[in-house]
Structures are given as C-alpha cells and as structure tokens.
Amino acid sequence: MVESKDVRGPGRPRSERSRRAVLTAARELLTDRGLPGLSVDDIAAHAGVSKNTIYRWWPTKAAVLMDAFTDAVADKIEAPANGDALARLRTQVRRVAQLMSEPDARRPFVALVAAAQHDPEIAAALRERFIAGRRAEASALIATAIQHGQLRGDLDPDLIIDLVYGALYYRLLVSGAPVDPLYADRLIDAFARELENGKTRSAPHPR
C-alpha cells in the first residue's frame, strides 16, 4: 500500500483524532451528498474542526476527498503479500472488482472520476493519490511474474495494466455491465492464456 502524502504547513503537529474526523466527514459527505457543491467548509463543520486545520494538512479539497476515499478502500484492494505472482495479481483484480460492485465504494469513486474530467485538481489527486499506488503494485506483480518466467519477457507491464483494469473501468463507467470477481477471473484467464510463457495453465482461483 502506498501511503497518502503527508502535507503539513506551519503550526502544531497533526492530531490523529482530528485527521480521522476530517477523513470520515469527507467520506460520509461524498457518499451521502455527492461531489457537486461540497466544500471544505462543509467538511470542516461535519468534522468539528476549523477550515484552517484542514488546509494545514491538505493543499486542496481534492486532496482531502481523495485521501478520504483511499483511506477507506486501500486495504481492501491490496494484493496478498505472499504467493505466486499471477495468483496475487488475480486476487488484487478480484478485490478491485468486488469493491466496484459495492455501492458505498462505487458511488464516491464514480463521482470523483466524473469530476476529474473538468477539475484539474481532482484529476491530479486521482492520479497521484489513488491510481499511482495501485498501478505501482500491479506493475511490481507483473514484473515478478516476468522475472520468474510465468509471463513472456517482452511484455509491457503498463499495457497489461491498461488492458485488465481498463476493462473493469469501462464496465464501471461506460457500459454499466456487472463488475464482480467472476468477471475479474475471466479477464485474468484471457490474458494469461495469451501471455503465459509457453504454459497453458492459469493461476488457481482464490475463493
């Protein structure tokens, strides 16, 4: 898991209780009310802290919202720490698909992605505080699979990530087709059959 950036300005040290209150408030407001019209003043009032307190720790509203979302979901979509690289990648993709099928995670994520299309600050926060960490983890797994001879050595990890996760996001954001762990298995099976280094098996399905 990639930790969120710890942005601090001058002043007293970060209070963990206040930090958690801000993240919880941002997450609840984003889930319940959606992004349009949501302000730092709203988050501060809901958290019981001052607006200056929020800006002491986060540079923008977008950073607060993205850290709130990442804080809630990061542990749920990490790959296992041990095991076969392809099996770990499969588990990670399954976990992302499972999260996308849960309304409490899907709604705020879709709202953030939609807002990123016309808000540069949210777009930057989405890339830097959520997507970058997820891509880094998946890329490391693919590189390990290549190193261990499970995947062909000429493969581009970034392209594989685009193919697999792009399919998930297309269903989530465009087609509206179901996104679930079974679909994740079908994606991994499809690319594994084509890209495994002379093997016909796929990594076992964790349940």
C-alpha positions, 0 to 999 in steps of 0.5 A: 500500500502506498501511503497518502502524502503527508502535507503539513504547513506551519503550526502544531503537529497533526492530531490523529483524532482530528485527521480521522474526523476530517477523513470520515466527514469527507467520506460520509459527505461524498457518499451521502451528498455527492461531489457537486457543491461540497466544500471544505467548509462543509467538511470542516463543520461535519468534522468539528474542526476549523477550515484552517486545520484542514488546509494545514494538512491538505493543499486542496479539497481534492486532496482531502476527498481523495485521501478520504476515499483511499483511506477507506478502500486501500486495504481492501484492494491490496494484493496478498503479500505472499504467493505466486505472482499471477495468483496475487495479481488475480486476487488484487483484480478480484478485490478491485472488482468486488469493491466496484460492485459495492455501492458505498465504494462505487458511488464516491469513486464514480463521482470523483472520476466524473469530476476529474474530467473538468477539475484539474485538481481532482484529476491530479489527486486521482492520479497521484493519490489513488491510481499511482499506488495501485498501478505501482503494485500491479506493475511490481506483480507483473514484473515478478511474474516476468522475472520468474518466467510465468509471463513472456519477457517482452511484455509491457507491464503498463499495457497489461495494466491498461488492458485488465483494469481498463476493462473493469473501468469501462464496465464501471463507467461506460457500459454499466455491465456487472463488475464482480470477481467472476468477471475479474477471473475471466479477464485474468484467464484471457490474458494469461492464456495469451501471455503465459510463457509457453504454459497453458495453465492459469493461476488457481482461483482464490475463493 
